[in-house]
Amino acid sequence: MKIKYTLIKKDNNTKARLGKLETNHGTYDTPMFMPVGTNATVKMLSPEELKDVNAGIILANTYHLWLRPGEDLVAKAGGLHKFMNWNGPILTDSGGFQVFSLANPKDISDDGVEFKSHIDGQKMYLTPEKSIEIQNKLGADIIMSFDECAYYPCTYDYMQESVERTLKWAKRGKEVHNNPNQSLFGIVQGGEFKDLRAKSAIETVKMDFDGYAIGGTSVGEDKKTMYEMIDNCIDYLPTDKVRYLMGVGDPLDILNGVKRGVDIFDCVQPTRIARHGNAFTRYGKINLKNAKYKEDFTKISEECDCYACKNYTKAYIRHLLMVKETFGQRLLSIHNIRFLIKMTEEIRQSIENDSFDEYMQDFIKKYTNK
């Protein structure tokens, strides 16, 4: 089946929405944070630990899985769900973001993109048709159109050309998509330009995708510009389909995305910062490598119910980090992912209680200490 989004309730004071997302692997509430499992695994966490933090959809990376182990091997294993032993829903991105970070502008054409593999430098070529073919074989519940994530900042003329290219690629990808059990999302681009964001959204919606993503954010722009990028296209997206803000996982950005009507988010940030000793708390990020935590025998966060906070202290986790034991990074990864998921649980409750704006202001005040 295709996914189905049902709008349950709108917030009274903002564009925040409470919804349900039905997939082939369960029904989940939105707003939702999706942990990223680039290589068919969320770094440091087992599937059982992901279930324990109440994760729903997991994101996997088309580019990386295409290179290793290859989409044919994953298909032979029975698809991504069986291959990685995850019985919840999976979303695969198109591979576009990684490809464009490796390609030279001159190697991007309306046909596709030529680039060099980050593994061995081999020349490779990716087209919208090839991206969809790979994703069809990987077998995720939700797959993404191949789009151009243009660099920031870029000129108006280049972004105008890029938007046209992304629209052509979306149409070509949709034409070859042939897995009836997968939902295909269109992606809105347009950079910081209001008229291009609007055009991209309007024309993408005309193609009638199963859901819509807002792309080209969190690529170097300031926060004000990012939020304007969302504002410039969100009202053109249908209310009866899910809205996905790609690559965003900072707590304040999630709040501002929800406020503007976004339903799902993903980002590598929680596990990435964990590997450097950082943890989310309600009072901002902390780095447990700091000497002040050497004799701190309290949990990472008093408000957290994760495995790490239930069983270990800052002092112990700091010790693990300092002696380079990976268990410390694992504990922080578990905590950070649970922090964002618990946050979205609280957001949903606040929308249900008509108190989202109050919740958001209280969270920001504590998180920024302002």
ABEGO torsion letter per residue (X at the ends): XBBBBBBABBBAABABBBBBBBBAAEBBBOBBBBBBBAAGBBBGBBAAAAAAAGBBBBBBBAAAAAAOAEAAAAAAAGEAAAAAGBABBBBBBAGAAAAAAABBAAABBAAEBBBBBAAAGBBBBBBAAAAAAAAAAAGBABBBBBBBBBBOBBBAAAAAAAAAAAAAAAAAAAAABABAABBBBBBBBGEABAAAAAAAAAAAAAAGBABBBBBGBGAGBBAAAAAAAAAAAAAABBAABBBBBBGBABAAAAAAAAAAGBABBBBAAAAAAAAAGBBBBAAEBBBAABAAAAABABBABAABABAAAAABBAAAAAAAAAAGBAAAAAAAAAAAAAAAAAAAAAAAAAAAAGAAAAAAAAAAAAAAGX
